[in-house]
């Protein structure tokens, strides 16, 4: 029980740090005099590095059978790089240190998921009941970080808030014990079996299609709200509402996950995304759009729990960290990069409504594919279980 409590606390505190970096780093770069093009490039570095860094560090974790030590190394290195980010003078050194910061920071999420899964199994509780503490941490800090930042001197003092938040999870990591598993040794040869896993590759392709509009929405939601007349405070509140709405889903979904196959559930999620994006395209009141952010609990939160569970199902036990890292790399990295380019092009061509209309269509295609894949797998299992005829 002590181990589970520490994992929950570490998860909450890690996502607190995200509530510092995500909303305020662009403002910090703007205060340093960077252009919008330069800021866009700096922010694009995160998804780009995730494509390489997350699978790489996931493999390292599986190879040496340790999550705790890899997390400690990554967090210390990203803190060292953050010193460079905040001290750099000029765009070129800032770009270098920001790239390094994200290279060491981005792999943390899937590794924490792997740790949470193992700790939850050991304590015989659902993964979502651990992951929900990340949403609690993000929401709580998102609500108060603005006031804290003003109190310590504004966005120019962002580094003190960031470094202060990181002190707690690093200290807690000392008390955490690794959850080791009995499994065959991990080699590059055995890793190739994961990379060639057709079920995993097909699943990741469908994740890319369904979550592309979600990542597009992450990128231009603030702009869309501003276009509808929302204040800066309302933009921050929109993120807090979405994070807060995840909490009951993460807390309760594990009780019902064994009653429906993950692929069928993802098909339903895709249908809900269709409704969500159509509603976003039609809304013209920022307050209504703000309220719609609560639909996050029925779309993203369900997607994440079901997706993590499906990866656990189809990836060998010794490659859990690698599998979760590939899943996260597609969602954060590949989809993040594609959404920035495609989303900007569609919005420039036809406005936000066209972008959300595209999102509804993409979610519909992914949903149909998830349901058809589930039906095909189910027929395959029935045929495999059916006894062959006698001679």
Secondary structure, DSSP 8 states (H G I E B T S, - for coil): -HHHHHHHHHHHHHHHHHHHHHHHHHHHHHHTT--HHHHHHHHHHHHHHHHHHHHHHHHHHHHTT-SHHHHHHHHHHHHHHHHHHHH--SHHHHHHHHHHHHHHHTTHHHHHHHHHHHHHHHHT--THHHHHHHHHHHHHHHHHHHHHHHHHTSGGGHHHHHHHHHHHHHHHHHH------------HHHHHHHHT-HHHHHHHHHHHHHHHHHHHHHHHHHHHHHHTT--HHHHHHHHHHHHHHHHHHHHHGGGTGGGS-HHHHHHHHHHHHHHHHHHHHH---HHHHHHHGGGGGTTHHHHHHHHHHHHHHHS-GGGHHHHHHHHHIIIIIIHHHHHHHHHHHHHHHHHHHHHHHHHHHHHHHHHHHHHHHHHHHHHHHHHHHS-----
